[in-house]
Each structure stands twice: as C-alpha cells, then as structure tokens.
Amino acid sequence: MSKIQTVLTTAFAVALPAWCGAAPNQLTVKAANRLTVARPSQTVELSARDLAPLGELDLDKIHVRDAAGKELLCQAVDTDGDYAPDVVIFQADFAPGESKTFTVTAGRKQVYTKDQFKAFGRFVRERFDDFAWENDRIAHRMYGKALETWQQEPLSSSTVDIWSKRVPRLVVNDWYLLDNYHSDAGEGADFYSAGLSRGDGGSGLWTADKLWVSRNFVQSRVLANGPIRVMFELTYEPFDVDGVSVGEVKRITLDAGQNLDHYQNFYIPFTKPDKSATLTAAIGLKKVVGEKTELNAERGWLVKWEPMEKNAGNQGLAIVFDPKLFEKTTEDKLNLLVLQKVPDDDRLSYWAGFYWDKSGQFADEAAWKTYAEQFSRGLASPIEISVSVD
C-alpha cells in the first residue's frame, strides 16, 4: 500500500466497540428534519457503534423497516478501506419539519436485484482508464493515466466530465458497450467537453495567483458500489505547487436521488525547508459563453446556468462549500474558481454537480438555484438521528 493510501485509510478509520450482554431483537431509530423544507432521498447513516447492541458483526445482515413495517433498501458501506463494512445506510423522504421512526433488526444477508441499483461506478480499462460513475439522476467520468499517451487524442487533465442522462436507469455500462455516447438515442449523451478545464467541480491548489493541478489519476479503488451509494478513491502522482510537491487522493461519494457529488481531497505536502505547507484549494467550473452565475458566500454556494454544446439545451451547475472556509472567487482563462482554505488536516471537503433541463428533474433555472440553497441548508442542519434499544 502506498504512503498516501496508508495515511488516507488512517484518516478515515472508525473505531468499532465491543458489546457485552444479551443482544436485543431490534433497535429503534428516530430521524427528524428540523428544516421547514421538504428533503427527498435523505441518506440515514448508522455506524457500527449504533448497531453494536444487535450483536451482529456482519453488517450485510442488517435490515431496516419503516413505521408501517415495509422493508427499506439498505446498504453496508466500508468507509475506512479495510474491506469490512462499518456503516449501514438507507434513505427516506422527509416533509418539512417531519420526524420518522424506523426499526432495525439482524437477519439474512442482503441480496440485491439489478433493478434496485441506483448508484454505480467502475474503472473502464477499455476506454483508456476512465473512471465513470452515476446515480439515478447524473453521470460523470474522470480520466486515467492511459489517456495521456493515446495517439489519437492525448489528454492530461484531472477535470470532472459530465454525462447528461434523461432516464433514471443506470447507463454507464451500456453507453461504453455501444461506444456511441455522443449521440442521444433517448437516454441522453456526452454533450460536455471538459478538456483542460476543471469541468464540473474539478479542483486544484491556488498560490502565487495561479491554479496548480494534478495530472490524470494513476490508481483507483472502489469502496462502495450501490445499490444506494457509490464511493471510490482516485490516487494522483505528486504534482508541483509553486515549488512544493503535493500528493493527492480524491474520495468521491454519490448517493441515489442527489444531483451533487461529495468530494474529499486528501493532500500530503512534501515541503521544502523554505516553503510553507499552507494550502488554498481552488474548486472550478468550466467557463462557457452565455453563462449566468450567482454566488451566496454566506450560505456557501455558487450556481451557474449555461447553454450546452450541440444545441442540447441548458444545464445548471453548482458548487456547495463550507462558508467558514471560503476566501473569495476568482477566475483564470478556463475556469470560474471558488477559493477555499484547506483545514489543518490537509483534507478538503465540498460538493459539486449539475442538472440537464431535458431530464425533467427541475422546472427551471430558479428551481436549480433553490436546490443548491436547500442543499447547503441541509448540510448545516443534517437529519437528526437517535438510536435506542427496545
């Protein structure tokens, strides 16, 4: 395991407690939405510590039911990279101010059917080392090492590409199979040229009034692959940041029902004696002619509305960030950039994503801005969870 991976795994480690005494038959989970807005497809996360009273160490055997007794789709997830799940997630819709109760039990091991999957991602060796991922609303890809030396169209870029889909079903495998994803046959297509830009939420580091970026990723590792959440890590070779060599691992998480991905960048500065290790991140959106942008620094979001290539319609893009770490917005030749302080642990966290107006997911530009606003409010006021033993 590389030095970067070892440090990252330690950073995400979760301590699993031992549990003594007779195991109860079930747990009761209470979840409350404290906001006065509806919150669909909210992911509820239960840790191994929460579930320990059940006495079941195999989290793939955990089951969740709602107040009416209906079993809900749930997924065991490995968050620390040791190939053993340490949390269980499920989803629920919440009305404004609504509280819900769920019952959690241990039973048979979860076995999923294909139609239950709403999130998926994979390394695509046959397409010059792409990593592609999607949920029931959006799809993306990022570029691997082999693309840098492809004779027909070499590209060195850690950008985030967009695949516009208009159907909720998963399309990544089929689109790569047909190798005709630049034409819309009713499901959507690749209408976006990310190129050397930051695309839809790609990042870099900012110093000396300049954007410094990594090249294509050199290693990928999948930590969760549906049916609710896809989560993976991309490792990048150290890159120069004004004389300082910086290593990077990017963890990307996308849950079903959401239009924004969660990006967590873990940096390892290999500093020289005369250089500071203080880092400022730059999170970007590709510039487009005819775009409209709006920033709310207090709430922590930047939204953009732009015409798409090939007369494919319009799309909204967004970055949602921690307002306490926000520095300013700036731009370079290719990108609009949000500058954000990297915390002392050298771990950056933000959200970014998009919406295609032909998907029918939102009514218009105003509805997209409302989504970003409510998403940022949700981060500041997460669903409140309590777990009790019956």
RODRENDREN-480579 format. One record per residue (C-alpha): residue number from 1; y, z, x; chain; residue in one letter. Coordinates in nm, 2 decimals, padded with zeros to 4 digits. Layout:
% RODRENDREN-480579
+------+--------+--------+--------+-------+------+
: resi :     py :     pz :     px : chain : resn :
+------+--------+--------+--------+-------+------+
:  NUM :      Y :      Z :      X :     A :    a :
...
+------+--------+--------+--------+-------+------+
This chain:
% RODRENDREN-480579
+------+--------+--------+--------+-------+------+
: resi :     py :     pz :     px : chain : resn :
+------+--------+--------+--------+-------+------+
:    1 :  00.00 :  00.00 :  00.00 :     A :    m :
:    2 :  00.35 : -00.09 :  00.14 :     A :    s :
:    3 :  00.61 :  00.17 :  00.22 :     A :    k :
:    4 :  00.82 :  00.05 : -00.07 :     A :    i :
:    5 :  00.54 :  00.08 : -00.32 :     A :    q :
:    6 :  00.44 :  00.43 : -00.19 :     A :    t :
:    7 :  00.79 :  00.56 : -00.24 :     A :    v :
:    8 :  00.83 :  00.40 : -00.58 :     A :    l :
:    9 :  00.49 :  00.54 : -00.70 :     A :    t :
:   10 :  00.61 :  00.89 : -00.59 :     A :    t :
:   11 :  00.94 :  00.85 : -00.77 :     A :    a :
:   12 :  00.77 :  00.77 : -01.10 :     A :    f :
:   13 :  00.49 :  01.03 : -01.06 :     A :    a :
:   14 :  00.41 :  01.25 : -01.36 :     A :    v :
:   15 :  00.25 :  01.59 : -01.32 :     A :    a :
:   16 : -00.05 :  01.64 : -01.55 :     A :    l :
:   17 : -00.11 :  02.00 : -01.65 :     A :    p :
:   18 : -00.44 :  02.17 : -01.71 :     A :    a :
:   19 : -00.51 :  02.30 : -02.06 :     A :    w :
:   20 : -00.71 :  02.61 : -02.13 :     A :    c :
:   21 : -00.86 :  02.73 : -02.46 :     A :    g :
:   22 : -01.02 :  02.56 : -02.76 :     A :    a :
:   23 : -00.88 :  02.22 : -02.84 :     A :    a :
:   24 : -00.72 :  02.18 : -03.19 :     A :    p :
:   25 : -00.83 :  01.90 : -03.42 :     A :    n :
:   26 : -00.48 :  01.74 : -03.43 :     A :    q :
:   27 : -00.12 :  01.76 : -03.33 :     A :    l :
:   28 :  00.19 :  01.71 : -03.55 :     A :    t :
:   29 :  00.48 :  01.50 : -03.42 :     A :    v :
:   30 :  00.82 :  01.52 : -03.58 :     A :    k :
:   31 :  01.07 :  01.25 : -03.49 :     A :    a :
:   32 :  01.43 :  01.25 : -03.60 :     A :    a :
:   33 :  01.70 :  00.98 : -03.59 :     A :    n :
:   34 :  02.03 :  01.16 : -03.55 :     A :    r :
:   35 :  02.24 :  00.84 : -03.58 :     A :    l :
:   36 :  02.39 :  00.71 : -03.91 :     A :    t :
:   37 :  02.25 :  00.36 : -03.84 :     A :    v :
:   38 :  01.90 :  00.21 : -03.91 :     A :    a :
:   39 :  01.68 :  00.19 : -03.60 :     A :    r :
:   40 :  01.39 : -00.05 : -03.64 :     A :    p :
:   41 :  01.10 : -00.08 : -03.39 :     A :    s :
:   42 :  01.17 :  00.25 : -03.21 :     A :    q :
:   43 :  00.92 :  00.34 : -02.95 :     A :    t :
:   44 :  00.80 :  00.70 : -02.96 :     A :    v :
:   45 :  00.65 :  00.82 : -02.63 :     A :    e :
:   46 :  00.41 :  01.12 : -02.60 :     A :    l :
:   47 :  00.33 :  01.25 : -02.25 :     A :    s :
:   48 :  00.00 :  01.37 : -02.12 :     A :    a :
:   49 :  00.16 :  01.72 : -02.13 :     A :    r :
:   50 :  00.24 :  01.67 : -02.50 :     A :    d :
:   51 : -00.12 :  01.56 : -02.57 :     A :    l :
:   52 : -00.30 :  01.81 : -02.35 :     A :    a :
:   53 : -00.38 :  02.06 : -02.64 :     A :    p :
:   54 : -00.62 :  01.80 : -02.78 :     A :    l :
:   55 : -00.84 :  01.83 : -02.47 :     A :    g :
:   56 : -00.89 :  01.46 : -02.44 :     A :    e :
:   57 : -00.82 :  01.33 : -02.09 :     A :    l :
:   58 : -00.88 :  00.96 : -02.18 :     A :    d :
:   59 : -00.55 :  00.86 : -02.34 :     A :    l :
:   60 : -00.70 :  00.54 : -02.46 :     A :    d :
:   61 : -00.88 :  00.75 : -02.72 :     A :    k :
:   62 : -00.56 :  00.89 : -02.88 :     A :    i :
:   63 : -00.48 :  00.78 : -03.24 :     A :    h :
:   64 : -00.16 :  00.82 : -03.45 :     A :    v :
:   65 : -00.12 :  00.82 : -03.82 :     A :    r :
:   66 :  00.19 :  00.83 : -04.03 :     A :    d :
:   67 :  00.26 :  01.07 : -04.32 :     A :    a :
:   68 :  00.07 :  00.85 : -04.56 :     A :    a :
:   69 : -00.24 :  00.86 : -04.34 :     A :    g :
:   70 : -00.20 :  00.50 : -04.22 :     A :    k :
:   71 : -00.32 :  00.45 : -03.86 :     A :    e :
:   72 : -00.05 :  00.31 : -03.64 :     A :    l :
:   73 : -00.08 :  00.08 : -03.34 :     A :    l :
:   74 : -00.05 :  00.28 : -03.02 :     A :    c :
:   75 : -00.09 :  00.21 : -02.65 :     A :    q :
:   76 : -00.18 :  00.42 : -02.35 :     A :    a :
:   77 :  00.05 :  00.34 : -02.06 :     A :    v :
:   78 :  00.03 :  00.41 : -01.68 :     A :    d :
:   79 :  00.38 :  00.49 : -01.57 :     A :    t :
:   80 :  00.31 :  00.61 : -01.21 :     A :    d :
:   81 :  00.10 :  00.33 : -01.09 :     A :    g :
:   82 : -00.22 :  00.52 : -01.03 :     A :    d :
:   83 : -00.42 :  00.31 : -01.28 :     A :    y :
:   84 : -00.47 :  00.60 : -01.52 :     A :    a :
:   85 : -00.25 :  00.62 : -01.84 :     A :    p :
:   86 : -00.02 :  00.92 : -01.86 :     A :    d :
:   87 :  00.17 :  00.85 : -02.18 :     A :    v :
:   88 :  00.09 :  00.71 : -02.53 :     A :    v :
:   89 :  00.34 :  00.51 : -02.72 :     A :    i :
:   90 :  00.37 :  00.39 : -03.08 :     A :    f :
:   91 :  00.65 :  00.25 : -03.29 :     A :    q :
:   92 :  00.82 :  00.33 : -03.62 :     A :    a :
:   93 :  01.13 :  00.22 : -03.82 :     A :    d :
:   94 :  01.39 :  00.48 : -03.90 :     A :    f :
:   95 :  01.66 :  00.47 : -04.17 :     A :    a :
:   96 :  02.00 :  00.62 : -04.09 :     A :    p :
:   97 :  01.95 :  01.00 : -04.03 :     A :    g :
:   98 :  01.58 :  00.98 : -04.12 :     A :    e :
:   99 :  01.31 :  01.21 : -03.99 :     A :    s :
:  100 :  00.94 :  01.13 : -03.99 :     A :    k :
:  101 :  00.61 :  01.32 : -03.93 :     A :    t :
:  102 :  00.30 :  01.18 : -03.76 :     A :    f :
:  103 : -00.04 :  01.31 : -03.69 :     A :    t :
:  104 : -00.21 :  01.27 : -03.36 :     A :    v :
:  105 : -00.59 :  01.30 : -03.30 :     A :    t :
:  106 : -00.85 :  01.21 : -03.04 :     A :    a :
:  107 : -01.13 :  00.96 : -03.14 :     A :    g :
:  108 : -01.29 :  00.64 : -03.04 :     A :    r :
:  109 : -01.15 :  00.43 : -02.76 :     A :    k :
:  110 : -00.88 :  00.18 : -02.88 :     A :    q :
:  111 : -01.00 : -00.17 : -02.91 :     A :    v :
:  112 : -00.73 : -00.43 : -03.00 :     A :    y :
:  113 : -00.74 : -00.77 : -03.16 :     A :    t :
:  114 : -00.54 : -01.07 : -03.04 :     A :    k :
:  115 : -00.31 : -01.07 : -03.34 :     A :    d :
:  116 : -00.20 : -00.71 : -03.26 :     A :    q :
:  117 : -00.03 : -00.80 : -02.94 :     A :    f :
:  118 :  00.34 : -00.82 : -02.95 :     A :    k :
:  119 :  00.41 : -00.80 : -02.57 :     A :    a :
:  120 :  00.25 : -00.97 : -02.27 :     A :    f :
:  121 :  00.32 : -01.08 : -01.92 :     A :    g :
:  122 :  00.14 : -01.23 : -01.62 :     A :    r :
:  123 :  00.17 : -01.38 : -01.28 :     A :    f :
:  124 :  00.15 : -01.76 : -01.30 :     A :    v :
:  125 : -00.01 : -01.89 : -00.98 :     A :    r :
:  126 : -00.04 : -02.24 : -01.12 :     A :    e :
:  127 :  00.34 : -02.26 : -01.16 :     A :    r :
:  128 :  00.44 : -02.17 : -00.80 :     A :    f :
:  129 :  00.41 : -01.80 : -00.85 :     A :    d :
:  130 :  00.62 : -01.74 : -01.16 :     A :    d :
:  131 :  00.60 : -01.41 : -01.34 :     A :    f :
:  132 :  00.65 : -01.47 : -01.71 :     A :    a :
:  133 :  00.67 : -01.21 : -01.99 :     A :    w :
:  134 :  00.76 : -01.19 : -02.36 :     A :    e :
:  135 :  00.75 : -00.99 : -02.68 :     A :    n :
:  136 :  00.77 : -01.10 : -03.04 :     A :    d :
:  137 :  01.15 : -01.18 : -03.00 :     A :    r :
:  138 :  01.23 : -01.31 : -02.65 :     A :    i :
:  139 :  01.06 : -01.45 : -02.33 :     A :    a :
:  140 :  01.16 : -01.47 : -01.97 :     A :    h :
:  141 :  01.04 : -01.56 : -01.62 :     A :    r :
:  142 :  01.13 : -01.49 : -01.26 :     A :    m :
:  143 :  01.04 : -01.68 : -00.95 :     A :    y :
:  144 :  00.78 : -01.61 : -00.68 :     A :    g :
:  145 :  00.75 : -01.70 : -00.32 :     A :    k :
:  146 :  00.57 : -02.03 : -00.36 :     A :    a :
:  147 :  00.87 : -02.19 : -00.54 :     A :    l :
:  148 :  01.08 : -02.15 : -00.22 :     A :    e :
:  149 :  00.88 : -02.42 : -00.05 :     A :    t :
:  150 :  00.79 : -02.65 : -00.34 :     A :    w :
:  151 :  00.87 : -03.00 : -00.21 :     A :    q :
:  152 :  00.99 : -03.14 : -00.54 :     A :    q :
:  153 :  01.24 : -02.87 : -00.64 :     A :    e :
:  154 :  01.25 : -02.57 : -00.40 :     A :    p :
:  155 :  01.44 : -02.27 : -00.53 :     A :    l :
:  156 :  01.52 : -01.94 : -00.36 :     A :    s :
:  157 :  01.66 : -01.71 : -00.64 :     A :    s :
:  158 :  01.59 : -01.37 : -00.79 :     A :    s :
:  159 :  01.75 : -01.48 : -01.11 :     A :    t :
:  160 :  01.62 : -01.40 : -01.46 :     A :    v :
:  161 :  01.54 : -01.71 : -01.66 :     A :    d :
:  162 :  01.54 : -01.74 : -02.04 :     A :    i :
:  163 :  01.27 : -01.90 : -02.26 :     A :    w :
:  164 :  01.41 : -01.94 : -02.61 :     A :    s :
:  165 :  01.15 : -01.88 : -02.88 :     A :    k :
:  166 :  01.18 : -01.91 : -03.26 :     A :    r :
:  167 :  00.84 : -01.76 : -03.35 :     A :    v :
:  168 :  00.72 : -01.40 : -03.32 :     A :    p :
:  169 :  00.38 : -01.50 : -03.18 :     A :    r :
:  170 :  00.32 : -01.50 : -02.81 :     A :    l :
:  171 :  00.38 : -01.84 : -02.65 :     A :    v :
:  172 :  00.37 : -01.80 : -02.27 :     A :    v :
:  173 :  00.01 : -01.90 : -02.21 :     A :    n :
:  174 :  00.03 : -02.20 : -02.45 :     A :    d :
:  175 :  00.35 : -02.33 : -02.30 :     A :    w :
:  176 :  00.22 : -02.32 : -01.95 :     A :    y :
:  177 : -00.11 : -02.48 : -02.07 :     A :    l :
:  178 :  00.07 : -02.78 : -02.22 :     A :    l :
:  179 :  00.33 : -02.79 : -01.94 :     A :    d :
:  180 :  00.58 : -02.93 : -02.18 :     A :    n :
:  181 :  00.80 : -02.63 : -02.24 :     A :    y :
:  182 :  01.13 : -02.82 : -02.20 :     A :    h :
:  183 :  01.08 : -02.98 : -02.54 :     A :    s :
:  184 :  01.10 : -02.79 : -02.87 :     A :    d :
:  185 :  00.79 : -02.86 : -03.09 :     A :    a :
:  186 :  00.89 : -02.60 : -03.35 :     A :    g :
:  187 :  00.84 : -02.29 : -03.14 :     A :    e :
:  188 :  01.13 : -02.31 : -02.90 :     A :    g :
:  189 :  01.16 : -02.42 : -02.54 :     A :    a :
:  190 :  01.31 : -02.36 : -02.20 :     A :    d :
:  191 :  01.68 : -02.46 : -02.26 :     A :    f :
:  192 :  01.83 : -02.25 : -01.98 :     A :    y :
:  193 :  01.89 : -02.34 : -01.62 :     A :    s :
:  194 :  01.93 : -02.01 : -01.43 :     A :    a :
:  195 :  01.92 : -02.17 : -01.08 :     A :    g :
:  196 :  02.11 : -01.97 : -00.82 :     A :    l :
:  197 :  02.30 : -01.76 : -01.07 :     A :    s :
:  198 :  02.20 : -01.41 : -01.19 :     A :    r :
:  199 :  02.09 : -01.57 : -01.52 :     A :    g :
:  200 :  02.03 : -01.32 : -01.80 :     A :    d :
:  201 :  02.07 : -00.98 : -01.62 :     A :    g :
:  202 :  01.96 : -01.05 : -01.27 :     A :    g :
:  203 :  02.11 : -00.81 : -01.02 :     A :    s :
:  204 :  02.23 : -00.78 : -00.66 :     A :    g :
:  205 :  02.43 : -00.54 : -00.45 :     A :    l :
:  206 :  02.81 : -00.57 : -00.40 :     A :    w :
:  207 :  03.00 : -00.49 : -00.09 :     A :    t :
:  208 :  03.28 : -00.65 :  00.11 :     A :    a :
:  209 :  03.39 : -00.82 : -00.21 :     A :    d :
:  210 :  03.07 : -01.02 : -00.21 :     A :    k :
:  211 :  02.74 : -01.04 : -00.40 :     A :    l :
:  212 :  02.43 : -01.00 : -00.19 :     A :    w :
:  213 :  02.10 : -01.09 : -00.34 :     A :    v :
:  214 :  01.73 : -01.09 : -00.26 :     A :    s :
:  215 :  01.51 : -01.40 : -00.25 :     A :    r :
:  216 :  01.21 : -01.47 : -00.47 :     A :    n :
:  217 :  00.96 : -01.18 : -00.52 :     A :    f :
:  218 :  00.66 : -01.16 : -00.29 :     A :    v :
:  219 :  00.43 : -00.93 : -00.48 :     A :    q :
:  220 :  00.38 : -00.84 : -00.85 :     A :    s :
:  221 :  00.19 : -00.55 : -01.02 :     A :    r :
:  222 :  00.13 : -00.51 : -01.39 :     A :    v :
:  223 :  00.13 : -00.15 : -01.52 :     A :    l :
:  224 :  00.12 : -00.22 : -01.90 :     A :    a :
:  225 :  00.03 : -00.53 : -02.08 :     A :    n :
:  226 :  00.05 : -00.48 : -02.46 :     A :    g :
:  227 :  00.00 : -00.46 : -02.74 :     A :    p :
:  228 :  00.34 : -00.28 : -02.77 :     A :    i :
:  229 :  00.48 : -00.27 : -02.41 :     A :    r :
:  230 :  00.47 : -00.49 : -02.11 :     A :    v :
:  231 :  00.57 : -00.33 : -01.79 :     A :    m :
:  232 :  00.54 : -00.46 : -01.43 :     A :    f :
:  233 :  00.69 : -00.44 : -01.09 :     A :    e :
:  234 :  00.82 : -00.71 : -00.85 :     A :    l :
:  235 :  00.85 : -00.64 : -00.48 :     A :    t :
:  236 :  01.11 : -00.82 : -00.27 :     A :    y :
:  237 :  01.13 : -00.86 :  00.11 :     A :    e :
:  238 :  01.42 : -00.66 :  00.26 :     A :    p :
:  239 :  01.75 : -00.86 :  00.24 :     A :    f :
:  240 :  02.08 : -00.83 :  00.42 :     A :    d :
:  241 :  02.37 : -00.64 :  00.25 :     A :    v :
:  242 :  02.66 : -00.68 :  00.49 :     A :    d :
:  243 :  02.46 : -00.58 :  00.79 :     A :    g :
:  244 :  02.23 : -00.33 :  00.62 :     A :    v :
:  245 :  01.87 : -00.43 :  00.55 :     A :    s :
:  246 :  01.77 : -00.32 :  00.20 :     A :    v :
:  247 :  01.42 : -00.33 :  00.04 :     A :    g :
:  248 :  01.39 : -00.36 : -00.34 :     A :    e :
:  249 :  01.12 : -00.30 : -00.61 :     A :    v :
:  250 :  01.22 : -00.40 : -00.96 :     A :    k :
:  251 :  01.04 : -00.25 : -01.26 :     A :    r :
:  252 :  01.08 : -00.44 : -01.58 :     A :    i :
:  253 :  00.98 : -00.30 : -01.92 :     A :    t :
:  254 :  01.00 : -00.48 : -02.26 :     A :    l :
:  255 :  00.88 : -00.32 : -02.59 :     A :    d :
:  256 :  00.79 : -00.50 : -02.91 :     A :    a :
:  257 :  01.08 : -00.56 : -03.15 :     A :    g :
:  258 :  01.35 : -00.54 : -02.89 :     A :    q :
:  259 :  01.59 : -00.81 : -02.75 :     A :    n :
:  260 :  01.68 : -00.61 : -02.43 :     A :    l :
:  261 :  01.46 : -00.56 : -02.13 :     A :    d :
:  262 :  01.48 : -00.23 : -01.93 :     A :    h :
:  263 :  01.54 : -00.30 : -01.56 :     A :    y :
:  264 :  01.49 : -00.03 : -01.30 :     A :    q :
:  265 :  01.57 : -00.13 : -00.94 :     A :    n :
:  266 :  01.45 :  00.10 : -00.66 :     A :    f :
:  267 :  01.63 :  00.04 : -00.33 :     A :    y :
:  268 :  01.53 :  00.15 :  00.02 :     A :    i :
:  269 :  01.82 :  00.12 :  00.26 :     A :    p :
:  270 :  01.71 :  00.07 :  00.62 :     A :    f :
:  271 :  02.05 :  00.17 :  00.76 :     A :    t :
:  272 :  02.21 :  00.13 :  01.10 :     A :    k :
:  273 :  02.40 :  00.42 :  01.25 :     A :    p :
:  274 :  02.74 :  00.27 :  01.19 :     A :    d :
:  275 :  02.67 :  00.16 :  00.84 :     A :    k :
:  276 :  02.69 :  00.36 :  00.51 :     A :    s :
:  277 :  02.39 :  00.37 :  00.28 :     A :    a :
:  278 :  02.61 :  00.40 : -00.03 :     A :    t :
:  279 :  02.52 :  00.12 : -00.28 :     A :    l :
:  280 :  02.70 : -00.05 : -00.56 :     A :    t :
:  281 :  02.50 : -00.27 : -00.79 :     A :    a :
:  282 :  02.62 : -00.60 : -00.95 :     A :    a :
:  283 :  02.45 : -00.70 : -01.27 :     A :    i :
:  284 :  02.52 : -01.05 : -01.37 :     A :    g :
:  285 :  02.53 : -01.31 : -01.65 :     A :    l :
:  286 :  02.55 : -01.68 : -01.56 :     A :    k :
:  287 :  02.89 : -01.84 : -01.63 :     A :    k :
:  288 :  02.89 : -02.11 : -01.89 :     A :    v :
:  289 :  03.17 : -02.34 : -02.01 :     A :    v :
:  290 :  03.30 : -02.24 : -02.35 :     A :    g :
:  291 :  03.16 : -01.88 : -02.34 :     A :    e :
:  292 :  03.33 : -01.58 : -02.51 :     A :    k :
:  293 :  03.29 : -01.23 : -02.37 :     A :    t :
:  294 :  03.37 : -00.88 : -02.47 :     A :    e :
:  295 :  03.34 : -00.55 : -02.27 :     A :    l :
:  296 :  03.32 : -00.20 : -02.40 :     A :    n :
:  297 :  03.33 :  00.02 : -02.09 :     A :    a :
:  298 :  03.34 :  00.34 : -02.28 :     A :    e :
:  299 :  03.02 :  00.26 : -02.47 :     A :    r :
:  300 :  02.86 :  00.08 : -02.18 :     A :    g :
:  301 :  02.81 : -00.28 : -02.29 :     A :    w :
:  302 :  02.91 : -00.64 : -02.21 :     A :    l :
:  303 :  02.83 : -00.91 : -02.46 :     A :    v :
:  304 :  02.86 : -01.29 : -02.43 :     A :    k :
:  305 :  02.84 : -01.57 : -02.67 :     A :    w :
:  306 :  02.78 : -01.92 : -02.54 :     A :    e :
:  307 :  02.68 : -02.28 : -02.62 :     A :    p :
:  308 :  02.33 : -02.37 : -02.49 :     A :    m :
:  309 :  02.23 : -02.67 : -02.29 :     A :    e :
:  310 :  02.08 : -02.98 : -02.45 :     A :    k :
:  311 :  02.28 : -02.91 : -02.77 :     A :    n :
:  312 :  02.01 : -02.65 : -02.86 :     A :    a :
:  313 :  02.25 : -02.42 : -03.04 :     A :    g :
:  314 :  02.42 : -02.10 : -02.93 :     A :    n :
:  315 :  02.30 : -01.78 : -02.77 :     A :    q :
:  316 :  02.42 : -01.42 : -02.72 :     A :    g :
:  317 :  02.36 : -01.23 : -02.40 :     A :    l :
:  318 :  02.42 : -00.87 : -02.32 :     A :    a :
:  319 :  02.41 : -00.61 : -02.05 :     A :    i :
:  320 :  02.39 : -00.24 : -02.15 :     A :    v :
:  321 :  02.47 :  00.01 : -01.88 :     A :    f :
:  322 :  02.54 :  00.38 : -01.81 :     A :    d :
:  323 :  02.92 :  00.41 : -01.88 :     A :    p :
:  324 :  02.93 :  00.71 : -01.64 :     A :    k :
:  325 :  02.83 :  00.49 : -01.35 :     A :    l :
:  326 :  03.05 :  00.19 : -01.44 :     A :    f :
:  327 :  03.30 :  00.08 : -01.18 :     A :    e :
:  328 :  03.45 : -00.25 : -01.30 :     A :    k :
:  329 :  03.38 : -00.61 : -01.40 :     A :    t :
:  330 :  03.43 : -00.89 : -01.16 :     A :    t :
:  331 :  03.30 : -01.24 : -01.10 :     A :    e :
:  332 :  03.20 : -01.49 : -00.84 :     A :    d :
:  333 :  03.16 : -01.87 : -00.86 :     A :    k :
:  334 :  02.84 : -01.85 : -01.07 :     A :    l :
:  335 :  02.84 : -01.51 : -01.25 :     A :    n :
:  336 :  03.02 : -01.26 : -01.46 :     A :    l :
:  337 :  02.93 : -00.92 : -01.30 :     A :    l :
:  338 :  02.92 : -00.56 : -01.40 :     A :    v :
:  339 :  02.96 : -00.33 : -01.10 :     A :    l :
:  340 :  02.77 :  00.00 : -01.13 :     A :    q :
:  341 :  02.73 :  00.29 : -00.89 :     A :    k :
:  342 :  02.37 :  00.33 : -00.77 :     A :    v :
:  343 :  02.28 :  00.70 : -00.81 :     A :    p :
:  344 :  02.19 :  00.91 : -00.51 :     A :    d :
:  345 :  01.82 :  00.85 : -00.56 :     A :    d :
:  346 :  01.89 :  00.48 : -00.50 :     A :    d :
:  347 :  01.74 :  00.39 : -00.84 :     A :    r :
:  348 :  01.94 :  00.17 : -01.07 :     A :    l :
:  349 :  01.87 :  00.15 : -01.45 :     A :    s :
:  350 :  02.02 : -00.09 : -01.70 :     A :    y :
:  351 :  01.92 : -00.32 : -02.00 :     A :    w :
:  352 :  01.98 : -00.69 : -02.05 :     A :    a :
:  353 :  01.86 : -00.95 : -02.28 :     A :    g :
:  354 :  01.95 : -01.23 : -02.53 :     A :    f :
:  355 :  01.93 : -01.39 : -02.87 :     A :    y :
:  356 :  01.90 : -01.75 : -02.98 :     A :    w :
:  357 :  02.08 : -01.84 : -03.30 :     A :    d :
:  358 :  01.79 : -02.06 : -03.41 :     A :    k :
:  359 :  01.55 : -01.77 : -03.40 :     A :    s :
:  360 :  01.70 : -01.62 : -03.72 :     A :    g :
:  361 :  01.69 : -01.27 : -03.57 :     A :    q :
:  362 :  02.06 : -01.20 : -03.62 :     A :    f :
:  363 :  02.31 : -01.35 : -03.86 :     A :    a :
:  364 :  02.58 : -01.45 : -03.62 :     A :    d :
:  365 :  02.78 : -01.36 : -03.31 :     A :    e :
:  366 :  02.92 : -01.04 : -03.48 :     A :    a :
:  367 :  02.57 : -00.92 : -03.56 :     A :    a :
:  368 :  02.47 : -00.96 : -03.20 :     A :    w :
:  369 :  02.77 : -00.75 : -03.08 :     A :    k :
:  370 :  02.67 : -00.49 : -03.34 :     A :    t :
:  371 :  02.32 : -00.49 : -03.20 :     A :    y :
:  372 :  02.44 : -00.42 : -02.84 :     A :    a :
:  373 :  02.67 : -00.15 : -02.97 :     A :    e :
:  374 :  02.40 :  00.03 : -03.17 :     A :    q :
:  375 :  02.15 : -00.01 : -02.88 :     A :    f :
:  376 :  02.40 :  00.17 : -02.65 :     A :    s :
:  377 :  02.44 :  00.44 : -02.91 :     A :    r :
:  378 :  02.07 :  00.48 : -02.93 :     A :    g :
:  379 :  02.04 :  00.53 : -02.56 :     A :    l :
:  380 :  02.29 :  00.81 : -02.58 :     A :    a :
:  381 :  02.11 :  00.96 : -02.88 :     A :    s :
:  382 :  01.74 :  00.89 : -02.84 :     A :    p :
:  383 :  01.49 :  00.97 : -03.12 :     A :    i :
:  384 :  01.43 :  01.35 : -03.10 :     A :    e :
:  385 :  01.06 :  01.43 : -03.07 :     A :    i :
:  386 :  00.88 :  01.76 : -03.12 :     A :    s :
:  387 :  00.51 :  01.82 : -03.09 :     A :    v :
:  388 :  00.33 :  02.12 : -03.24 :     A :    s :
:  389 : -00.04 :  02.23 : -03.26 :     A :    v :
:  390 : -00.18 :  02.25 : -03.62 :     A :    d :
+------+--------+--------+--------+-------+------+
